[in-house]
Amino acid sequence: MRQLTRDCKKVFWLSLVLVFGLEAGQAAPLQPASPHDTASKSGASESLPAALATGRKSLEKFDFRAASFAYSQILKGDPENIEALLGLAEACMELKDNKRAYELVAIASDRKPDFYRCQALKARVLLGLGRRKEALSLAETALKQAPKNAQALSEVRGILGRAQYYCGIEPSLAFKTLESSLLPPPTRFHFRSLRTMALIKSNEKDWRQAIALYKRASLVNGNDIDTYLTIGDLYKKLQDIKAAERAYLQCSNKFTHSDKAWVKLGDLYYECGRGKDETSQREAMNKGIAAYEQGKKAQPSSAEPWRQASAVYLENGRLDQSVKEGRVAVNLAPKDAFAHYVLGVALMEKDMLEEAEEHLQKAFLFSHDYRKYSYLRELVHVLILNRKTDQALKITEDALRTAPNNPYSQSARAWALMCLKRYDEGFIILRRLIASYPQERAFRVDYMGGLYSSKRYGECLKETRALLALEPQNRSAWLCLLDVARATGDKKLAEEATGKLNKLPLDANTLTEVGFDAINAGATSSSLPAFKRALELDPDSADLLLRSRDPDALPQNSKKQKMK
């Protein structure tokens, strides 16, 4: 059943869109002017226009911390100043403090309910709080109140268009509203409109138009890293690898203290090597690792480069290096679910089961997205290896109560049942999943593994052949075929599987297992090529070095025996 763990590794490269946000700043609380203020009332009023100008200038430059400070200072002396209230509210929104923004804009709108900016900004805050229908209604009100000048219409139409889009109104209508907000001259209000227009086009898979809109947005606001990263992501969707590379490099050169672009670039390099020959695969891995190293230098406190490097090393069977990088990642980000998952799987591969369980528990606990129940399967696996059968069953039962329709919570239950040799119960679940999700190969691999473990070799062979008809290069299927051949003594089948596996780009850990298979079959000499290829991929492995010289020098893989 070793192929079950191996197949789970594909979750490492699920596309994630990176969202960059500034930390929320603490705005100064509103307070009345003190009679003991050193500045006179007249003195304060004389400096007010300059202070307001400073706040406006900071907003236009997208320097929201400076704007927050400027408007907070004004409100200390003039707590009813509408422009300062609205300016501070806008700065708070951009600094991800929507609660504070709402408090400020509520005060402003109570004092001037007929002022279009009060209603418009309140609508924008409500969008950020997820109160979309209220936001749409207020935006429509603001449009009626707004004077017919370019800045007012640009601001209000932009907010209205975003509210229309997020309320589920026809995207083309929202796009037209947003397009009508782009009145000259360009202002900060254009930035959000352009980004939402780009998002609409991206959702329509019109990626080139989306790229053009994101580029226009970057000209309005050159300080938003997410815009630059998204341009690279869209070029990647278009499979324009060179353009994606240029976009990420441009981003890394502009934002020198961020690791984000380097991580994206490392992922790009590595993914480009997938499915290619071993030399290309190794070169892609090295380029990816080099990019992650640059990310570490750019932002030493970020866990992401360490985490991604750990995942790459794991996928290539470099377990010691994976564990080393993974431990740094979880120390830097103790609640990063994916980092704990990668480290947990690497430790399990090394038979360090107690520590593996600890990290896989954390991966499941800290995950709050679609990957949570993918992590559960490996947690169940390690619990059973640690002879915690009751705990494994309970956690799958709890998962089914929490997410009864989630296919991965169901597959985790099937996995637990089969590991406990309750094969028929597990097969019922897996057959249903295969019928409902034919594109999800992991369920087929689980089913094959269960058939093999229950010694139903004929059925296993049939299912494996069926999967290979769909995916001729599927490594897990060929490895399962080799297992069946060894179990049944079918030398012809073993030769077919070994011949195919020797042509496929395999990771060091998989190649090592192919070598173990040859030793188990008494074909010690034929194990040498597999061990030597594995050593080329993982030159730091002392185990592989010894085996490449003498396959009988070390005891056989203990984990493989446990899984059977």
C-alpha positions in Angstrom: 0.0 0.0 0.0 3.0 2.3 -0.3 1.5 4.0 -3.3 -1.2 5.6 -1.2 1.3 7.9 0.6 3.1 8.6 -2.7 -0.1 9.7 -4.4 -1.0 12.2 -1.7 2.1 14.2 -2.5 0.3 15.8 -5.4 -1.5 18.2 -3.1 1.9 20.0 -2.6 1.4 21.9 -5.9 -2.2 23.0 -5.7 -2.3 26.5 -7.2 -2.7 29.1 -4.6 -3.2 32.7 -5.3 -1.0 34.7 -2.9 -2.7 37.7 -1.2 -0.4 40.3 0.3 -1.8 42.6 2.9 -0.3 45.2 5.2 -0.7 44.8 9.0 -3.6 46.7 10.5 -2.4 49.9 12.2 -3.8 51.2 15.3 -5.5 54.5 14.6 -5.6 57.0 17.4 -9.1 57.1 19.1 -11.3 60.1 18.6 -11.1 62.5 21.5 -12.3 66.0 22.1 -9.7 68.8 22.1 -8.2 69.6 25.5 -8.6 73.1 26.9 -4.9 72.8 27.8 -3.8 72.3 24.2 -0.8 74.6 23.6 -2.0 75.5 20.1 -4.8 78.1 19.9 -8.0 77.5 18.0 -6.9 80.0 15.4 -3.5 78.4 15.1 -5.0 75.0 14.7 -7.3 76.3 11.9 -4.4 77.9 10.1 -2.5 74.6 9.9 -5.6 72.5 9.0 -5.5 73.0 5.2 -1.9 71.9 5.1 -2.6 68.9 7.3 -5.5 67.9 5.1 -3.4 68.3 2.0 -0.8 66.0 3.5 -3.5 63.4 4.2 -4.8 63.6 0.6 -1.3 63.4 -0.9 -0.6 60.3 1.2 -3.8 58.6 0.0 -2.9 59.4 -3.6 0.5 57.9 -3.1 -1.1 54.8 -1.5 0.9 55.5 1.6 -1.8 54.6 4.0 0.2 54.6 7.2 1.2 58.2 6.6 -2.4 59.1 5.7 -3.6 57.4 8.9 -1.1 59.4 11.0 -2.0 62.7 9.3 -5.7 62.3 9.7 -5.4 61.1 13.2 -3.5 64.2 14.2 -6.2 66.4 12.6 -9.0 64.6 14.5 -7.2 65.2 17.9 -7.9 68.9 17.4 -11.0 68.7 15.3 -12.9 65.4 16.0 -15.8 66.4 13.7 -13.8 67.1 10.6 -15.6 65.1 7.9 -12.7 64.9 5.4 -10.4 63.6 8.2 -13.0 61.1 9.3 -13.4 59.8 5.8 -9.7 59.9 5.0 -8.8 58.0 8.1 -11.6 55.5 7.4 -10.2 54.9 3.9 -6.7 54.4 5.3 -8.0 51.9 7.9 -9.7 49.9 5.2 -6.5 49.6 3.2 -4.7 48.6 6.4 -7.2 45.8 6.8 -8.9 47.4 9.9 -12.5 47.3 8.6 -14.0 47.5 12.1 -12.3 50.8 12.8 -13.1 52.0 9.3 -16.8 51.3 9.9 -16.8 53.2 13.2 -15.3 56.3 11.5 -17.5 56.3 8.5 -20.6 55.8 10.6 -19.8 58.9 12.6 -19.3 60.8 9.3 -22.5 59.6 7.7 -24.5 60.4 10.8 -23.2 64.0 10.6 -23.6 64.5 6.9 -26.1 61.9 5.6 -26.5 63.7 2.3 -22.8 63.9 1.5 -22.1 61.3 -1.3 -18.7 60.4 0.0 -20.1 59.3 3.3 -22.5 56.9 1.7 -19.9 55.7 -0.9 -17.2 55.0 1.6 -19.7 53.3 3.9 -20.7 51.1 1.0 -17.0 50.2 0.4 -16.5 49.3 4.1 -19.6 47.1 4.0 -18.2 45.3 1.0 -15.1 44.6 3.0 -17.3 43.2 5.9 -19.2 40.9 3.5 -22.4 42.9 3.8 -22.8 43.1 0.0 -26.5 43.9 -0.5 -26.3 46.8 2.0 -23.2 48.0 0.1 -25.0 47.9 -3.2 -28.0 49.9 -1.9 -25.7 52.5 -0.4 -23.6 52.8 -3.6 -26.8 53.4 -5.6 -27.8 56.2 -3.1 -24.3 57.7 -3.3 -24.5 57.8 -7.1 -27.7 59.8 -6.9 -26.1 62.2 -4.4 -22.8 62.7 -6.3 -22.0 65.9 -8.2 -21.4 65.4 -11.9 -17.6 65.8 -11.8 -15.0 63.3 -12.8 -13.6 62.5 -9.4 -16.9 62.0 -7.7 -18.3 59.8 -10.5 -15.0 57.8 -10.7 -15.1 57.0 -7.0 -18.8 56.2 -6.7 -19.1 54.2 -10.0 -16.1 52.2 -9.0 -17.6 51.2 -5.7 -21.0 50.5 -7.4 -19.4 48.3 -10.0 -17.6 46.2 -7.3 -20.8 45.9 -5.3 -22.6 44.8 -8.4 -20.0 42.2 -9.2 -19.8 40.8 -5.6 -23.6 40.7 -5.4 -23.7 38.3 -8.3 -25.1 40.8 -10.8 -24.3 39.9 -14.5 -20.5 40.4 -14.7 -20.8 42.2 -18.1 -23.0 44.9 -16.4 -20.5 45.3 -13.5 -17.7 45.5 -16.0 -19.5 48.3 -17.9 -20.1 50.2 -14.6 -16.4 49.9 -13.7 -15.3 50.9 -17.1 -17.4 54.0 -16.9 -15.6 54.9 -13.6 -12.3 55.3 -15.4 -12.7 59.0 -16.1 -9.6 61.2 -16.6 -7.4 62.1 -14.9 -6.2 58.8 -13.3 -6.8 58.7 -9.6 -6.4 56.2 -6.8 -10.0 55.2 -7.3 -9.1 53.7 -10.7 -6.8 51.1 -9.1 -9.6 49.1 -7.5 -11.8 49.4 -10.6 -9.1 48.1 -12.8 -8.3 45.2 -10.5 -12.0 44.1 -10.3 -12.3 44.4 -14.1 -9.2 42.2 -14.4 -10.7 39.7 -12.0 -13.9 39.6 -14.1 -11.8 38.9 -17.3 -9.7 36.3 -15.4 -12.8 34.4 -14.3 -13.9 34.4 -17.9 -10.5 32.9 -18.8 -9.7 35.9 -20.9 -6.3 36.0 -19.4 -4.6 38.3 -21.9 -7.2 41.0 -21.3 -6.9 40.4 -17.6 -3.1 40.9 -17.9 -3.6 44.2 -19.7 -5.9 45.5 -17.0 -3.5 44.4 -14.2 -0.7 46.2 -16.0 -2.9 49.4 -16.2 -3.6 49.0 -12.5 0.2 48.7 -11.7 0.7 52.1 -13.4 -1.8 53.7 -11.1 -0.4 52.0 -8.0 3.1 50.7 -8.3 3.3 49.6 -4.6 0.9 46.7 -4.8 2.9 43.5 -4.9 -0.2 41.3 -5.5 -0.8 43.0 -8.8 2.6 42.2 -10.1 2.4 38.6 -8.8 -1.0 38.0 -10.5 0.4 39.1 -13.8 3.0 36.3 -13.5 0.3 33.9 -12.5 -1.8 34.7 -15.5 1.2 34.3 -17.9 1.7 30.9 -16.2 -1.9 30.0 -17.0 -1.2 30.9 -20.6 1.8 28.6 -20.5 4.0 31.5 -21.5 6.8 30.5 -19.2 9.3 33.1 -20.3 6.8 35.9 -19.8 5.9 34.5 -16.3 9.5 34.3 -15.4 10.1 37.9 -16.5 7.1 39.1 -14.5 8.2 37.3 -11.3 11.8 38.6 -11.8 10.5 42.2 -12.3 8.5 41.8 -9.1 11.4 40.5 -7.1 13.6 43.4 -8.3 11.0 45.9 -7.4 10.0 44.5 -4.0 13.5 43.5 -2.8 12.5 42.7 0.8 9.7 40.3 -0.2 10.1 36.6 -0.8 6.8 36.2 -2.6 8.1 36.5 -6.2 11.0 34.3 -5.5 8.7 31.5 -4.2 6.5 31.9 -7.2 9.6 31.7 -9.5 10.9 28.6 -7.7 7.5 26.9 -8.1 7.5 27.8 -11.8 11.0 26.4 -12.4 10.2 23.2 -10.6 6.9 22.6 -12.2 8.4 23.0 -15.6 10.6 19.9 -15.0 7.6 17.7 -14.2 7.1 14.7 -16.5 10.4 15.3 -18.3 13.6 13.1 -18.3 15.6 12.8 -15.1 18.3 15.3 -16.2 15.7 18.0 -16.9 13.9 17.1 -13.7 17.0 17.5 -11.7 17.9 20.8 -13.4 14.4 22.1 -12.7 14.7 21.1 -9.0 18.0 22.9 -8.7 16.7 26.1 -10.3 13.7 26.0 -8.1 15.8 25.5 -4.9 18.1 28.3 -6.0 15.0 30.7 -6.3 13.8 29.6 -2.8 17.3 30.4 -1.5 17.0 33.9 -2.9 13.6 34.2 -1.2 15.2 33.3 2.2 17.7 36.1 1.7 15.1 38.6 0.8 12.8 37.8 3.8 14.6 35.8 6.4 11.6 35.6 8.7 9.3 34.1 6.1 8.5 30.3 6.3 7.4 30.0 2.6 10.7 29.4 0.9 11.7 26.8 3.5 8.3 25.1 3.2 8.4 24.9 -0.6 11.9 23.7 -0.6 10.9 21.0 1.9 8.1 19.9 -0.4 10.4 19.7 -3.4 13.0 17.7 -1.6 10.2 15.3 -0.3 8.8 14.8 -3.8 12.3 13.9 -5.0 12.9 11.5 -2.2 15.5 13.7 -0.5 14.1 13.0 3.0 16.9 14.3 5.2 17.0 17.6 3.4 13.1 17.8 3.4 13.1 17.3 7.2 15.8 19.9 7.7 14.0 22.5 5.7 10.6 21.6 7.1 11.7 22.0 10.7 12.9 25.6 10.0 9.5 26.3 8.2 7.4 25.2 11.2 9.6 27.1 13.6 9.1 30.3 11.6 5.3 29.6 11.1 4.0 27.4 13.9 0.5 27.4 12.5 1.3 26.8 8.8 -0.8 23.7 8.1 1.0 22.8 4.8 4.4 23.1 6.4 3.4 20.7 9.2 2.0 18.3 6.5 5.1 18.2 4.4 7.3 17.7 7.5 5.0 15.1 8.8 5.0 13.0 5.6 8.8 13.3 5.3 9.2 12.1 8.9 6.8 9.2 8.3 8.8 8.2 5.2 11.8 8.1 7.5 10.0 5.9 10.1 10.1 8.7 12.7 6.5 8.0 13.4 5.9 9.7 16.8 7.2 13.0 15.5 5.4 12.5 12.2 2.1 12.1 14.1 2.7 15.3 16.0 3.1 17.3 12.8 0.3 15.7 10.9 -2.1 16.3 13.9 -1.1 20.0 13.6 -1.6 20.0 9.9 -5.1 18.8 10.3 -5.8 21.1 13.2 -4.5 24.3 11.6 -6.0 23.7 8.1 -9.2 25.6 7.3 -9.4 25.1 3.5 -10.1 22.4 1.0 -6.9 20.6 1.8 -7.9 19.7 5.4 -9.3 16.3 4.6 -6.5 15.5 2.2 -4.2 15.9 5.2 -6.5 13.6 7.3 -5.6 10.6 5.2 -1.9 10.7 6.1 -2.8 11.4 9.8 -5.0 8.3 9.8 -2.1 6.4 8.2 0.4 7.4 10.9 -2.0 6.7 13.7 -2.5 3.2 12.5 1.3 2.7 12.1 1.6 3.9 15.8 -1.1 1.3 16.8 -3.6 4.0 17.7 -6.5 2.2 15.9 -9.3 3.5 18.0 -8.1 7.1 17.6 -7.8 6.6 13.8 -11.4 5.4 13.6 -12.8 8.1 15.8 -11.1 10.9 13.8 -12.6 9.6 10.6 -16.0 9.3 12.2 -15.8 12.9 13.4 -14.7 14.0 10.0 -17.7 12.3 8.4 -20.0 14.0 10.8 -18.4 17.4 10.2 -18.1 17.1 6.4 -20.2 14.1 5.3 -20.1 15.1 1.6 -16.4 15.9 1.4 -14.8 13.2 -0.8 -11.5 13.3 1.1 -13.1 12.7 4.5 -14.8 9.7 2.9 -11.6 8.4 1.4 -9.8 8.9 4.8 -12.5 6.6 6.3 -12.0 4.1 3.6 -8.2 4.2 4.1 -8.6 3.6 7.8 -10.9 0.6 7.2 -8.5 -1.0 4.8 -5.5 -0.5 7.0 -7.5 -2.4 9.6 -8.2 -5.1 7.0 -11.9 -4.2 6.8 -11.5 -4.2 3.1 -15.1 -4.8 2.0 -16.3 -1.7 3.9 -13.5 0.4 2.5 -14.2 -0.9 -1.1 -17.8 0.2 -0.9 -16.8 3.8 -0.1 -14.0 3.9 -2.8 -16.2 2.4 -5.6 -18.7 5.2 -4.9 -16.0 7.9 -4.9 -14.5 6.5 -8.2 -17.9 6.7 -9.8 -18.6 10.2 -8.6 -15.1 11.6 -9.1 -13.5 9.7 -12.1 -10.9 12.5 -12.6 -9.5 12.0 -9.1 -6.8 9.3 -9.5 -6.0 9.1 -5.8 -9.2 7.2 -5.2 -8.3 4.7 -7.9 -4.8 4.3 -6.4 -6.3 3.7 -2.9 -8.6 1.0 -4.4 -5.7 -0.7 -6.1 -3.7 -0.6 -2.9 -6.6 -2.2 -1.0 -7.0 -4.9 -3.5 -3.3 -5.7 -3.4 -3.2 -5.7 0.4 -6.2 -8.1 0.6 -4.3 -10.3 -1.9 -7.0 -9.9 -4.6 -4.2 -9.9 -7.2 -6.4 -10.6 -10.2 -8.7 -7.7 -9.4 -5.8 -5.5 -8.6 -4.1 -6.2 -11.9 -7.4 -5.4 -13.8 -7.8 -2.1 -12.0 -4.1 -1.2 -12.5 -4.4 -1.9 -16.2 -7.5 0.3 -16.4 -5.7 3.2 -14.8 -2.7 2.8 -17.1 -5.0 2.9 -20.1 -6.0 6.4 -18.8 -2.5 7.5 -17.7 0.3 5.4 -19.3 2.9 7.3 -17.3 1.3 6.9 -13.8 4.1 5.9 -11.5 1.9 4.5 -8.7 0.1 2.2 -11.2 3.4 0.8 -12.5 4.7 0.3 -9.0 1.5 -1.5 -8.1 1.9 -3.7 -11.1 5.4 -4.5 -10.0 4.1 -5.4 -6.5 1.5 -7.8 -8.1 4.2 -9.3 -10.2 6.5 -10.0 -7.3 3.6 -11.4 -5.2 2.5 -13.7 -7.9 5.9 -14.7 -9.2 5.1 -13.4 -12.6 8.6 -12.7 -14.0 7.3 -11.5 -17.4 5.1 -8.9 -15.7 7.9 -7.9 -13.3 10.2 -7.3 -16.3 7.5 -5.2 -18.0 7.0 -3.0 -14.9 10.7 -2.7 -14.1 11.5 -1.8 -17.7 8.8 0.9 -17.7 9.8 2.3 -14.3 13.5 2.5 -15.4 12.4 4.9 -18.2 10.1 7.1 -16.1 11.5 10.1 -14.2 11.3 8.8 -10.6 12.3 10.4 -7.3 15.1 8.9 -5.2 12.7 7.3 -2.7 10.7 5.5 -5.4 13.9 4.3 -7.1 15.1 3.0 -3.7 11.8 1.0 -3.4 12.3 -0.4 -6.9 15.7 -1.6 -5.8 14.1 -3.2 -2.6 11.7 -5.0 -4.9 14.5 -6.5 -6.9 16.3 -7.6 -3.7 13.1 -9.2 -2.4 12.8 -11.1 -5.6 16.3 -12.4 -5.4 17.5 -10.2 -8.3 20.2 -8.5 -6.3 22.3 -7.4 -9.3 19.3 -5.7 -11.0 18.8 -3.5 -8.0 22.1 -1.7 -8.6 20.9 0.5 -11.4 17.9 1.7 -9.4 20.1 2.5 -6.3 22.7 4.3 -8.5 20.0 6.4 -10.2 18.6 7.2 -6.7 22.1 8.2 -5.5 22.4 10.7 -8.4 19.2 12.4 -7.3 20.1 12.3 -3.6 23.9 12.3 -3.4 23.8 13.0 0.4 22.2 9.7 1.3 24.7 7.4 3.1 22.2 4.5 2.8 22.0 4.8 -1.0 25.8 5.1 -1.2 26.3 1.8 0.6 23.6 0.0 -1.4 25.0 1.3 -4.7 28.1 -0.6 -3.8 26.5 -3.6 -2.0 22.7 -4.0 -2.0 23.0 -6.5 0.9 25.0 -4.2 3.2 22.0 -2.8 5.1 18.7 -4.2 6.4 15.6 -3.8 4.2 13.2 -0.9 4.5 11.2 -1.3 7.6 8.4 1.0 6.7 7.6 -1.0 3.6 7.2 -4.1 5.7 4.9 -2.3 8.2 2.6 -1.0 5.4 2.1 -4.5 4.1 
